[in-house]
Amino acid sequence: MSHDLSLAQKHAWNLARILMVPVILFKSDDEYGVLPADEVEDAEIVILFEYDPYAGGHSVH
């Protein structure tokens, strides 16, 4: 988890390209985190961005 959105975005994009799967950048409380898209099931997070290694990143809202 990170408190820096810019750093979290860079890590999310790198993770998507390494794993070659879509990943989700989310906010929980006041921290940012990244998970593969197929593992996001928690209702207590706010999804901010989706990073797809084939299509790039885009805001969910």
Biopython code that builds the backbone (N, CA, C, O; Angstrom):
import numpy as np
from Bio.PDB.StructureBuilder import StructureBuilder

atoms = [
    (1, "MET", "N", (0.853, -1.167, 0.000)),
    (1, "MET", "CA", (0.000, 0.000, 0.000)),
    (1, "MET", "C", (0.904, 1.236, 0.000)),
    (1, "MET", "O", (2.008, 1.227, 0.544)),
    (2, "SER", "N", (0.406, 2.271, -0.615)),
    (2, "SER", "CA", (1.158, 3.508, -0.765)),
    (2, "SER", "C", (0.268, 4.707, -0.454)),
    (2, "SER", "O", (-0.948, 4.658, -0.639)),
    (3, "HIS", "N", (0.885, 5.773, 0.017)),
    (3, "HIS", "CA", (0.158, 7.021, 0.246)),
    (3, "HIS", "C", (0.313, 7.966, -0.949)),
    (3, "HIS", "O", (-0.335, 9.011, -0.998)),
    (4, "ASP", "N", (1.158, 7.610, -1.901)),
    (4, "ASP", "CA", (1.475, 8.450, -3.054)),
    (4, "ASP", "C", (0.774, 7.897, -4.298)),
    (4, "ASP", "O", (1.127, 6.822, -4.783)),
    (5, "LEU", "N", (-0.220, 8.631, -4.814)),
    (5, "LEU", "CA", (-0.994, 8.174, -5.961)),
    (5, "LEU", "C", (-0.118, 8.000, -7.194)),
    (5, "LEU", "O", (-0.269, 7.015, -7.917)),
    (6, "SER", "N", (0.779, 8.916, -7.446)),
    (6, "SER", "CA", (1.648, 8.841, -8.622)),
    (6, "SER", "C", (2.504, 7.573, -8.592)),
    (6, "SER", "O", (2.647, 6.894, -9.609)),
    (7, "LEU", "N", (3.061, 7.263, -7.450)),
    (7, "LEU", "CA", (3.875, 6.057, -7.301)),
    (7, "LEU", "C", (3.022, 4.803, -7.484)),
    (7, "LEU", "O", (3.450, 3.848, -8.132)),
    (8, "ALA", "N", (1.827, 4.803, -6.918)),
    (8, "ALA", "CA", (0.927, 3.663, -7.056)),
    (8, "ALA", "C", (0.536, 3.448, -8.515)),
    (8, "ALA", "O", (0.430, 2.305, -8.961)),
    (9, "GLN", "N", (0.318, 4.535, -9.267)),
    (9, "GLN", "CA", (-0.033, 4.418, -10.679)),
    (9, "GLN", "C", (1.106, 3.803, -11.482)),
    (9, "GLN", "O", (0.866, 2.970, -12.355)),
    (10, "LYS", "N", (2.326, 4.198, -11.202)),
    (10, "LYS", "CA", (3.483, 3.633, -11.900)),
    (10, "LYS", "C", (3.614, 2.148, -11.602)),
    (10, "LYS", "O", (3.869, 1.353, -12.506)),
    (11, "HIS", "N", (3.443, 1.772, -10.352)),
    (11, "HIS", "CA", (3.534, 0.359, -9.978)),
    (11, "HIS", "C", (2.404, -0.457, -10.611)),
    (11, "HIS", "O", (2.618, -1.595, -11.030)),
    (12, "ALA", "N", (1.211, 0.118, -10.680)),
    (12, "ALA", "CA", (0.077, -0.583, -11.280)),
    (12, "ALA", "C", (0.347, -0.866, -12.754)),
    (12, "ALA", "O", (0.123, -1.983, -13.221)),
    (13, "TRP", "N", (0.820, 0.124, -13.480)),
    (13, "TRP", "CA", (1.091, -0.059, -14.905)),
    (13, "TRP", "C", (2.203, -1.089, -15.112)),
    (13, "TRP", "O", (2.102, -1.934, -16.001)),
    (14, "ASN", "N", (3.265, -1.026, -14.298)),
    (14, "ASN", "CA", (4.357, -1.999, -14.409)),
    (14, "ASN", "C", (3.863, -3.413, -14.097)),
    (14, "ASN", "O", (4.241, -4.366, -14.779)),
    (15, "LEU", "N", (3.033, -3.552, -13.084)),
    (15, "LEU", "CA", (2.519, -4.869, -12.725)),
    (15, "LEU", "C", (1.648, -5.434, -13.843)),
    (15, "LEU", "O", (1.738, -6.620, -14.158)),
    (16, "ALA", "N", (0.814, -4.601, -14.439)),
    (16, "ALA", "CA", (-0.029, -5.061, -15.546)),
    (16, "ALA", "C", (0.827, -5.567, -16.708)),
    (16, "ALA", "O", (0.509, -6.592, -17.310)),
    (17, "ARG", "N", (1.899, -4.861, -17.024)),
    (17, "ARG", "CA", (2.761, -5.271, -18.137)),
    (17, "ARG", "C", (3.571, -6.505, -17.801)),
    (17, "ARG", "O", (3.844, -7.312, -18.690)),
    (18, "ILE", "N", (3.965, -6.680, -16.548)),
    (18, "ILE", "CA", (4.731, -7.867, -16.159)),
    (18, "ILE", "C", (3.843, -9.105, -16.151)),
    (18, "ILE", "O", (4.216, -10.149, -16.687)),
    (19, "LEU", "N", (2.661, -8.985, -15.539)),
    (19, "LEU", "CA", (1.756, -10.125, -15.441)),
    (19, "LEU", "C", (0.951, -10.351, -16.724)),
    (19, "LEU", "O", (0.434, -11.444, -16.952)),
    (20, "MET", "N", (0.850, -9.315, -17.557)),
    (20, "MET", "CA", (0.054, -9.347, -18.791)),
    (20, "MET", "C", (-1.410, -9.672, -18.503)),
    (20, "MET", "O", (-2.056, -10.426, -19.231)),
    (21, "VAL", "N", (-1.915, -9.077, -17.414)),
    (21, "VAL", "CA", (-3.333, -9.174, -17.041)),
    (21, "VAL", "C", (-3.781, -7.787, -16.579)),
    (21, "VAL", "O", (-2.951, -6.997, -16.129)),
    (22, "PRO", "N", (-5.072, -7.476, -16.678)),
    (22, "PRO", "CA", (-5.557, -6.196, -16.157)),
    (22, "PRO", "C", (-5.396, -6.126, -14.638)),
    (22, "PRO", "O", (-5.639, -7.109, -13.937)),
    (23, "VAL", "N", (-4.989, -4.967, -14.138)),
    (23, "VAL", "CA", (-4.881, -4.755, -12.703)),
    (23, "VAL", "C", (-5.704, -3.535, -12.320)),
    (23, "VAL", "O", (-5.961, -2.655, -13.141)),
    (24, "ILE", "N", (-6.105, -3.500, -11.073)),
    (24, "ILE", "CA", (-6.940, -2.438, -10.529)),
    (24, "ILE", "C", (-6.148, -1.646, -9.501)),
    (24, "ILE", "O", (-5.516, -2.218, -8.613)),
    (25, "LEU", "N", (-6.188, -0.333, -9.628)),
    (25, "LEU", "CA", (-5.631, 0.570, -8.619)),
    (25, "LEU", "C", (-6.801, 1.015, -7.762)),
    (25, "LEU", "O", (-7.773, 1.568, -8.277)),
    (26, "PHE", "N", (-6.718, 0.781, -6.466)),
    (26, "PHE", "CA", (-7.831, 1.088, -5.577)),
    (26, "PHE", "C", (-7.378, 1.918, -4.392)),
    (26, "PHE", "O", (-6.188, 2.020, -4.094)),
    (27, "LYS", "N", (-8.358, 2.506, -3.725)),
    (27, "LYS", "CA", (-8.095, 3.281, -2.510)),
    (27, "LYS", "C", (-8.862, 2.637, -1.367)),
    (27, "LYS", "O", (-10.049, 2.331, -1.483)),
    (28, "SER", "N", (-8.160, 2.439, -0.269)),
    (28, "SER", "CA", (-8.760, 1.905, 0.947)),
    (28, "SER", "C", (-8.309, 2.797, 2.092)),
    (28, "SER", "O", (-7.115, 2.920, 2.362)),
    (29, "ASP", "N", (-9.263, 3.413, 2.757)),
    (29, "ASP", "CA", (-8.968, 4.435, 3.766)),
    (29, "ASP", "C", (-8.192, 5.554, 3.096)),
    (29, "ASP", "O", (-8.728, 6.219, 2.210)),
    (30, "ASP", "N", (-6.941, 5.783, 3.492)),
    (30, "ASP", "CA", (-6.150, 6.847, 2.865)),
    (30, "ASP", "C", (-4.917, 6.293, 2.162)),
    (30, "ASP", "O", (-3.940, 7.018, 1.974)),
    (31, "GLU", "N", (-4.944, 5.011, 1.768)),
    (31, "GLU", "CA", (-3.835, 4.383, 1.076)),
    (31, "GLU", "C", (-4.292, 3.817, -0.261)),
    (31, "GLU", "O", (-5.470, 3.513, -0.452)),
    (32, "TYR", "N", (-3.334, 3.679, -1.188)),
    (32, "TYR", "CA", (-3.599, 3.138, -2.514)),
    (32, "TYR", "C", (-2.974, 1.757, -2.617)),
    (32, "TYR", "O", (-1.916, 1.502, -2.042)),
    (33, "GLY", "N", (-3.629, 0.867, -3.351)),
    (33, "GLY", "CA", (-3.125, -0.480, -3.548)),
    (33, "GLY", "C", (-3.432, -0.959, -4.950)),
    (33, "GLY", "O", (-4.202, -0.335, -5.681)),
    (34, "VAL", "N", (-2.814, -2.086, -5.322)),
    (34, "VAL", "CA", (-2.969, -2.650, -6.653)),
    (34, "VAL", "C", (-3.220, -4.148, -6.526)),
    (34, "VAL", "O", (-2.552, -4.840, -5.758)),
    (35, "LEU", "N", (-4.198, -4.640, -7.295)),
    (35, "LEU", "CA", (-4.511, -6.069, -7.342)),
    (35, "LEU", "C", (-4.844, -6.462, -8.773)),
    (35, "LEU", "O", (-5.337, -5.638, -9.543)),
    (36, "PRO", "N", (-4.577, -7.727, -9.142)),
    (36, "PRO", "CA", (-5.095, -8.198, -10.427)),
    (36, "PRO", "C", (-6.620, -8.062, -10.438)),
    (36, "PRO", "O", (-7.272, -8.293, -9.419)),
    (37, "ALA", "N", (-7.179, -7.695, -11.569)),
    (37, "ALA", "CA", (-8.612, -7.403, -11.670)),
    (37, "ALA", "C", (-9.487, -8.579, -11.246)),
    (37, "ALA", "O", (-10.559, -8.366, -10.681)),
    (38, "ASP", "N", (-9.061, -9.800, -11.502)),
    (38, "ASP", "CA", (-9.895, -10.953, -11.156)),
    (38, "ASP", "C", (-9.892, -11.278, -9.665)),
    (38, "ASP", "O", (-10.635, -12.157, -9.228)),
    (39, "GLU", "N", (-9.068, -10.584, -8.874)),
    (39, "GLU", "CA", (-9.014, -10.821, -7.434)),
    (39, "GLU", "C", (-9.744, -9.752, -6.619)),
    (39, "GLU", "O", (-9.784, -9.839, -5.392)),
    (40, "VAL", "N", (-10.312, -8.760, -7.271)),
    (40, "VAL", "CA", (-10.998, -7.670, -6.565)),
    (40, "VAL", "C", (-12.421, -8.108, -6.245)),
    (40, "VAL", "O", (-13.258, -8.243, -7.138)),
    (41, "GLU", "N", (-12.686, -8.328, -4.957)),
    (41, "GLU", "CA", (-14.015, -8.726, -4.518)),
    (41, "GLU", "C", (-14.450, -7.976, -3.271)),
    (41, "GLU", "O", (-15.587, -8.138, -2.827)),
    (42, "ASP", "N", (-13.581, -7.164, -2.697)),
    (42, "ASP", "CA", (-13.853, -6.489, -1.441)),
    (42, "ASP", "C", (-14.697, -5.239, -1.664)),
    (42, "ASP", "O", (-14.349, -4.399, -2.494)),
    (43, "ALA", "N", (-15.783, -5.111, -0.944)),
    (43, "ALA", "CA", (-16.675, -3.955, -1.092)),
    (43, "ALA", "C", (-16.149, -2.721, -0.354)),
    (43, "ALA", "O", (-16.711, -1.638, -0.512)),
    (44, "GLU", "N", (-15.095, -2.854, 0.441)),
    (44, "GLU", "CA", (-14.585, -1.743, 1.240)),
    (44, "GLU", "C", (-13.494, -0.945, 0.525)),
    (44, "GLU", "O", (-12.807, -0.140, 1.153)),
    (45, "ILE", "N", (-13.332, -1.159, -0.760)),
    (45, "ILE", "CA", (-12.332, -0.409, -1.510)),
    (45, "ILE", "C", (-13.025, 0.457, -2.555)),
    (45, "ILE", "O", (-14.149, 0.175, -2.971)),
    (46, "VAL", "N", (-12.343, 1.502, -2.966)),
    (46, "VAL", "CA", (-12.833, 2.382, -4.021)),
    (46, "VAL", "C", (-11.905, 2.186, -5.220)),
    (46, "VAL", "O", (-10.723, 2.523, -5.151)),
    (47, "ILE", "N", (-12.433, 1.644, -6.310)),
    (47, "ILE", "CA", (-11.636, 1.397, -7.500)),
    (47, "ILE", "C", (-11.467, 2.723, -8.244)),
    (47, "ILE", "O", (-12.441, 3.412, -8.542)),
    (48, "LEU", "N", (-10.201, 3.065, -8.537)),
    (48, "LEU", "CA", (-9.895, 4.331, -9.189)),
    (48, "LEU", "C", (-9.544, 4.166, -10.667)),
    (48, "LEU", "O", (-10.077, 4.882, -11.515)),
    (49, "PHE", "N", (-8.653, 3.229, -10.975)),
    (49, "PHE", "CA", (-8.170, 3.033, -12.336)),
    (49, "PHE", "C", (-8.069, 1.553, -12.651)),
    (49, "PHE", "O", (-7.886, 0.724, -11.760)),
    (50, "GLU", "N", (-8.192, 1.232, -13.941)),
    (50, "GLU", "CA", (-7.898, -0.113, -14.424)),
    (50, "GLU", "C", (-6.773, 0.008, -15.434)),
    (50, "GLU", "O", (-6.820, 0.853, -16.328)),
    (51, "TYR", "N", (-5.764, -0.836, -15.291)),
    (51, "TYR", "CA", (-4.632, -0.845, -16.212)),
    (51, "TYR", "C", (-4.635, -2.169, -16.952)),
    (51, "TYR", "O", (-4.479, -3.233, -16.352)),
    (52, "ASP", "N", (-4.815, -2.091, -18.266)),
    (52, "ASP", "CA", (-4.830, -3.262, -19.131)),
    (52, "ASP", "C", (-3.549, -3.227, -19.959)),
    (52, "ASP", "O", (-3.289, -2.227, -20.627)),
    (53, "PRO", "N", (-2.754, -4.270, -19.937)),
    (53, "PRO", "CA", (-1.474, -4.239, -20.665)),
    (53, "PRO", "C", (-1.658, -4.101, -22.178)),
    (53, "PRO", "O", (-0.718, -3.722, -22.877)),
    (54, "TYR", "N", (-2.841, -4.400, -22.687)),
    (54, "TYR", "CA", (-3.093, -4.333, -24.118)),
    (54, "TYR", "C", (-3.754, -3.012, -24.536)),
    (54, "TYR", "O", (-3.554, -2.552, -25.660)),
    (55, "ALA", "N", (-4.535, -2.403, -23.644)),
    (55, "ALA", "CA", (-5.287, -1.206, -23.996)),
    (55, "ALA", "C", (-4.844, 0.045, -23.243)),
    (55, "ALA", "O", (-5.313, 1.138, -23.559)),
    (56, "GLY", "N", (-3.956, -0.080, -22.256)),
    (56, "GLY", "CA", (-3.509, 1.065, -21.477)),
    (56, "GLY", "C", (-4.367, 1.261, -20.239)),
    (56, "GLY", "O", (-5.190, 0.411, -19.898)),
    (57, "GLY", "N", (-4.172, 2.372, -19.580)),
    (57, "GLY", "CA", (-4.909, 2.655, -18.344)),
    (57, "GLY", "C", (-6.063, 3.598, -18.593)),
    (57, "GLY", "O", (-6.023, 4.432, -19.498)),
    (58, "HIS", "N", (-7.097, 3.454, -17.772)),
    (58, "HIS", "CA", (-8.227, 4.375, -17.844)),
    (58, "HIS", "C", (-8.911, 4.476, -16.496)),
    (58, "HIS", "O", (-8.900, 3.537, -15.700)),
    (59, "SER", "N", (-9.499, 5.621, -16.260)),
    (59, "SER", "CA", (-10.215, 5.860, -15.015)),
    (59, "SER", "C", (-11.513, 5.079, -15.020)),
    (59, "SER", "O", (-12.161, 4.956, -16.059)),
    (60, "VAL", "N", (-11.896, 4.555, -13.877)),
    (60, "VAL", "CA", (-13.119, 3.783, -13.760)),
    (60, "VAL", "C", (-14.320, 4.717, -13.594)),
    (60, "VAL", "O", (-15.436, 4.359, -13.971)),
    (61, "HIS", "N", (-14.105, 5.888, -13.043)),
    (61, "HIS", "CA", (-15.219, 6.830, -12.797)),
    (61, "HIS", "C", (-15.438, 7.738, -13.963)),
    (61, "HIS", "O", (-16.328, 8.587, -13.926)),
]
sb = StructureBuilder()
sb.init_structure("model")
sb.init_model(0)
sb.init_chain("A")
sb.init_seg("    ")
for serial, (resi, resn, name, xyz) in enumerate(atoms, 1):
    if name == "N":
        sb.init_residue(resn, " ", resi, " ")
    sb.init_atom(name, np.array(xyz, "f"), 0.0, 1.0, " ", f" {name:<3s}", serial, name[0])
structure = sb.get_structure()
